[in-house]
């Protein structure tokens, strides 16, 4: 391991002085906060509705307990073993594989600017509902008029960015861990409350047809196999696997960074199980919040929306259709989304800041200031991509994209599968799975899914990841 032999005492002292989570609850809530983000809220329900409801849920759950568990365990173990952030952790494990750390760090560098732009959009809608402007937010053209504006999207992006930076500046315990302990319980209460409300609603449309939230819930959870083909099954499989990257925050350096702050005596198996459970529960509840409500007020056609159009166009129309209570529900919903966006953006920024600290020996303040500057510049460019810098380009996967979409495609569809494939090869074949297994078991806890882990990291996960990458690149078109 390069550098260790030259000055081991200095290295050990630095690692001993490294901040760590105060306990397993802080780590689990922080990691779960990273996982519970916009991907859970606007992508999971759409994919569930598109891919046959219950079938997607079953496949997602199986993948979460196998594929997702494997990548999550690997990255947290790498972080704790090396006590390094993603940029330097891979090189510490195997010097020739340092390039993988560069790729893993590049992902959050690309994601943070456009995530903060979307965070600014959430702030806009939260303030609109908070001040009683929900009716205006539901009007046609409101969202487009806002994002194509010259200055307001930039100002609100900066407001969101500085909220994230403030938490990062305060450090691991006073900033990240403390904020997660406050925000995550509130977020969970809001998710459960809105989901329960979504099941109780009913609506009669202009043609006299009455639809209820429970009917929408049945569409969500009961598998629809009426038109299922082999090709369709693989589409659902790869959709669910792609969603796991968002849901568990893997392959973007975040869990390596958070793993480096976990104490050596912590029970990793228990913590990872809790993160999986928390994330899967919130992803499922996001579907319960959104699908029954959208179905009730907009029918099956309304369930075809995803991403920004679902959250900022379709859902405001749903809230508007609810009458007086719609403004309150909308306010609570966007408060919940704001908390989810904040906890995720904090983890994305921390992956970069911790990398700068470890690689360039910066103080936290300096590293956070540098990354804030980079993200602000990137965020301004993304905002201008909807007006002065507007253009359209077709991506390899067939989507028509602007600046935000291009950055999203490069990070999520290209770099993240690449990082995950590299991690599987490094741990599965170069260093061998025992590297991670020993790290997981060193606190005395038993690694219950050990044999599953070995099979996944060496054989199954790499094959699935290559399929996902080829599909993202437009090469694998039969699926």
N, C-alpha and C positions, 0 to 999 in steps of 0.2 A: 504494500500500500504506500503509494508515493508520499513522501514528506514525513511519514511517521517515524522513520528510522533516524532522520536528521535531528529531530528535537521532540522525543516522545513525552518529556515532562511538560513542555509548553502545551503540547497537543492535549494531554490528559487534563491539565489545569483548565484549558479553555472549555473542554467538554464538561468538566465537573461544574463550571460556573454557568453553563448553559441553562437558561430558564426552562422550567417544566410546569406542566399542569399540576394544580394543587391536589387533584384526585381524579379518580376514574369518572365521576359524574361530570366534572368540568370538561374532560376530554370527550366523553360521549356526546354531550350537548353541543360542544363546539364542532365536532366532526359531523354530527347530524345536522347542525345548522348550515354547514357547508353543503351537505347533500340536498337539503330541502331548499330548493331555489326555484327560479322561474321555469326550469325544465320540468319539474314535477307538476307545476300548476298549469302551464299552457301547452305542454307537449304530451304529457301522459294521458290526460282525458281524451285528447284528439286521437291518439294512436289506439286507445282502447275502443273508442267508438268506431274507428275505421276498420280495425282488425277483428271484429266479431265479438267484442265485449269480453265475456267470460273466458274465451279461449286465450285471448291476449293476457288476461290476468293470470291464468294458470301457467302459461309459458314464462311470463315475467317473473313469477314467484320461483319457479324451478331454476331459472337463470340467476336470480338474485342469490339463491342458496348454493349455487355451484360456481358459475362463471364470475358473478359479481363478488362473491365471497373470496374467490381465489385472488383476484386483482387487489381487492381491499386489504386482505391479509398481507400480501406480498409488499405493497407499498408502505404500510404502517410498520412492518417488520424491518424493511430497508432503512426507514427513517430512524427507528429506535436503535438498530444495530450500529449504524454509522454516526448517529448524533449529528447528522448533516442535512441540509436542505437539498432539494432536487438537483440543483445545478452542480453540486459537488459530491452528492451521495453515491451516484453510480460509479464515478471515478475512484472513490474510496474503496468500493467493493472490488473493482477490477479496472485498473488504470486505462486499459485499451477501450473501455466502454464509457469513457467520460462524455463522448458525443451524445449519448442517450440522455444525460443530464441536461445538456444544452437544449435538446429538443423538448424535454419535459418542462424546462423553465420558459421556453419560448411560448408554449401554449397559454399560460396565464398572462404573459406580457401582451399577447394579441387579444385575449378575451376581455381583460379589465376595461379598456376604453369603451368598447361597445356595450358592455354590461352596465357601465355607469350611465351611458346614454339612455338605455332602457330603464334604468333606475330613475332617471330624471323624468321619463314618461309616467312612471308609477307615482312619483311625487306630484306631478301635475294633476292626475286623476284623483289622488287622495285628497288634495286641497280642494278640487272642484266639488267633491261629495261632502267634504267637511264644511264647506261654506254654502251648501244647499244648491249647488249647481249641477246636480245629477241629470236633470232634464236636458240641459244644454249639451252635456257630455254624450248623451245618447243620440243626438241629431246627426244626420248624414253629413259627412265632410268635416266633423269636429276634429277627429284624430288626424286626418290628412292636413287640415289647415294648421294644426299645431306643429306637427313634425316638419312641415315645409317652411315654418316661420324662420326669421333670420336670427333672432336673439334669444327668445324664451327657451327653446330646447337646450341651448348652450348654457344659459344661467342655471337651469334646473339640473343639468348634468353635473355642473360644478358643485351645486348644493349637495347632491347625492355623493359625489366624489369626496368632498370634504368631511361628510359624516363618516364615510368608510375610513378615510385617512386618520381622523381623530381617534377612532378605536385602535388602529394600528400603532399610532404614535404612543399610545398608553401602554403598549407591551402585551405580553402573553397573559399575565394574571389580572392586572387592573383593566386591560382593554378587551382582548378577545374573549377570555374565559368569563369575565364578569358580565360582559354584554350578552353572551350566549345564555348565561344562567337567568338573565332577565327576559330576553326576547323570546327564547324557545318555548318556555311554558305559556307565555301569552299567545304566541303563534299557534301552539297546539290547541289552546282553548278556543281561539277564533275559528280554526279549521273544523274542529268538532261541532261547534255551535252553528256555523254556516251550513255544514253538511247535514246536520239534523234538520235545520229549517228547510233546506232544499227538498227533503223527502216529504214535507207536509204540504207543499204548495199544489194548487190546481188552477187551470185556466181554460176558459172557453173562447175559441177563436171566432172569427167573423162568420164562418160557415156552420157554427153551432157545435163543433167537435170539442169535447172536453178531454184534456190531457192532464195527468197528475205526475207528481214527482216520483211516486212509487213505480209507475209504468216506466219512466226513464231509468230508474234504478234497476229494474228487471232487465232492460235492454243492456245495461252496463255489465251486470254480473252473470247473466245466463249465456253460455256459449252459443253462438250462431254458426252451425256447421253446414248450413243448407247449401252454400255455394263453395265449400272449401275444396281446394285442389292441392296437389303436392307443391306447385309453385306458390300458391297462396299461403301454405303452411310455412315455407321458407321465408316469405315476405314478413309474416308475423314474427318469426324467430329473429330475423335480423333487425326488425323495428324494435323489438323488446331489448335486444342486446345493445343497440345503439342508444336507447333510452337509459340503459344502466350507466353509461359513461356520465350522463348528466346527473342521474339520481344519486350515484355513490361518489361523485367527484373523483373518479379514478382517471389515470393516464394524463393528469394535468399538474402533477407535482404537489398538489395540495396535501394528500394523505402522507406523502413522504415528509413534508415539512411538519405536519402535525405529529406524525410518528416520532420525529426527532425530539419532541417535547414531552414524550411519555416516559415516565420513570421505569427503571429496569425491574422494579418489583411489582409493577402493575400486571393484572391478569388480562393479557391481550385477547384471549379467546372470548372471555365474557364481554369485554368492551366491544369487540367486533360483532358479536351476536346482537348486542343492544343497538348498535348503529344500524345494522341490517333491518332489525325489527322496526325501529323508529322511522327509518326512511321509507320502507315498504308500506307502513301504516299510513304515513302522510301522503304518499303517492296515491294510494287507494282512496283515501279520504278526499284528495283533490278531485278525483273522478266523481265521488259522491256529491261534492259541492257543485260541480259544474254541469255534468251530463244530465241529471234529472231536471235542473233548472232550465238549461238550454232547450231540452226536449219539450218541456211543458209549455214554454212560451213561443218556441220557434219550430217545433216539430223535428223530424229526422233530418230535414235539409239544413237546419241550423247547426247540427252536430258535425258538419263537414269543415268548420272553421278551426284553424290552429294558430299558434304563435300570436303575434301582435293583433291580428284580426279577431281572434277569439277574445282576448283579454280587453282590448281597447275599443272594439267595435260591437261585437256580438253581445258580450256580457252587459255593457251599459244599457243596451236595448232591453235586455231581460230585466234589469233593475227598474228601468222606466216602466215596464209593463206591470210591475208589482204594485204600483200606486204609491201612496204616501210612505209606506215602509221601505220602498225601494231605495230611497236616498240613504237611509240608515244602514241597510244591508250593503249597499255599494261602498259606503264609508268604511264599514268594518272589513269588507272584503279587500279593499285596496290598502288598508292598514296592515292586514295580514300579508298581502303581497309585498308591501314595503319592508316588513320585518324579514321575510324570506329572502328578498333581494339583498338586503343589507348583510345578513349573516353569510350568504354565499359570496358576495363581493369582498367581504373582509378576508375570507379564506383564500380567494384568488390573489388578492394583493399580498397577503402574508407569504404565499409561496414565492413571490418575486422578491419581497423585502428580505426574507430570511436567506434567500440565495445570494443577494448582494452582500449581506452581512458576512456570510461564510466565505464567499469567493474573494471579495475585495476588502474584507476586514473593516467594513464601515460600521459606524454606530447605527442603532435602530433609527434615530432621528434623521440622519443623513440619508440612509437607504430609503426610508419612507418618503422623504422629500424628493429624492430623485425619481422614484417610481410614480409619485403623485404628479410630478411635472410631465413625465412621459405619457401617463394615462390622460392627463388633461389635453395635451396636444393631440393625441390620438382621438380623444372624445370630440374635440372641436371638428376634426376632419370628418368623423362619422356623421356629426350633425349637419355639416355642410353638404354631405352626400345626398341630402334630400332637397337641396335647393341649388346653390351655386356650383357645386361639384357633381351634380346629378348625371348619371349615365347608367346604361343597362348593359349587362354582359351575360351570356349563357354559360352556366357552369357545366362541368362534365356529367353531373347527375341529371342534367336537363332543366334545372331551375334557372329562372331569370333573376339576376342579382344586382344589387347596388353595393356600395362600400361596406356597409354593415354585414350584408349577406356573404360577401367575399371573405371577410375576416372570420366570420362564423364557419364558413366552409373549410378554410385552410386549417383552423384550429381543431374543429370538431370532427370533420369528415376525413381529414388527411393526417394531421400530426398526432392526434390522440390514438387512433388505431395503430399508427407506426410506433409510438412510444410503448403501447401495450404489447405489441408483437415483440419488440426488442427486449422488454422486461421478461416476457415468458422465455425467450431464448437464453437470456443471461442467467436467470434463476433455474430454469428447467434443465438446461444442457451444459452451460459453461461452469457455473458455480455449484449446480445440483440443488434440488429442493431441500436437502438437509440444512442448507444455510438458513432458510426461513423457518423451517420446523424447529431447529435448535433455539432460534431467537424467540419464537412463540412459547416454547416450553421452558425457557430458562428461569421463569419465576415459579416453576413447580406445577403449573397448570397443564392439564392433559389436552393435547390437540386432537379433539374428537373426530374431525374430518380429515385426518392426515392422509389416508390412502386416496380419498377423493381429490385432495389438494394436489398430490403428485400426478395423478392422471390428468387433471385439468391443466396444470401449469406446463406439462411436457407435451401433451398430445391434443386434447380437445380444444382448449382455449386458443392456441395458435391457429388451428384450422378455421375456427369460427371467425377469428379476427381477420385473417387473410380474406375470407369471403366478404366480410363487412367492408374492408378496404377496397377490394375490387369492385364491389357494388357502388361505393361512394365515388370511385373514379370513373364510373360508367363503363367499366370493362366487363363486369359480370351482369349481363342484361337479361339472362334467362330467369332470374329470380325477381 
